[in-house]
Amino acid sequence: MEQWIRDYIRAQQAALGAIPTGAVERIIGLLRCALLEERQIFVFGNGGSAANASQFATDLGKGASDKLGRRFRVMSLNDNVSWVTALGNDYSYEDVFVGQLQNYARPGDIAITMSVSGNSPNVVKAIDWAVKNGLHTVALVGGKRGRVAEIAHDVIVINDAHYGRVEDCHMTICHMLCYAFMEKPDLGKG
């Protein structure tokens, strides 16, 4: 068991070490523009990625905003159970994110998704709609990349197929995106 634990840690360190820093920096720039232009940021995913999306929205909307003196307009599309269940029941599960974007999103806003497979139909449909309707799209995906990686504007690939490792790396990226503003609050100045 000890060897398995060591191997797991080694694989996690390799995945973390391969996060493309330039791509993370580019997304920090997008978030900065969204903050200064008062654009809405939407985040979403399924399963563990849904939990990551919720935490990211909280960290950016509360934690980073508290340090800046201005507020990020950020929303996790996973967090409104009534919306998700109404759209899933009345239309289909593929519509649980796109249905919310149709109500709230405007051109110039940002849609960020996390999907290890990159092929979740509800994620693909939402990102496709966002691209066609003038939102800037970001996808954090795993090594399989999937359809969402083909259509999103900015893509960060964690080159691993292990769901736990990829989701951990996605959350690390989310923390970097938030802590950039928490630890460098001058980023929030116009």
Secondary structure, 3 states (H helix, E strand, C coil): CHHHHHHHHHHHHHHHHCCCHHHHHHHHHHHHHHHHCCCEEEEEECCHHHHHHHHHHHHHHHHHHHHHCCCCEEEECCCCHHHHHHHHHHCCHHHCCHHHHHHHCCCCCEEEEEECCCCCHHHHHHHHHHHHCCCEEEEEECCCCHHHHHHCCEEEECCCCCHHHHHHHHHHHHHHHHHHHHHCHHHHCC
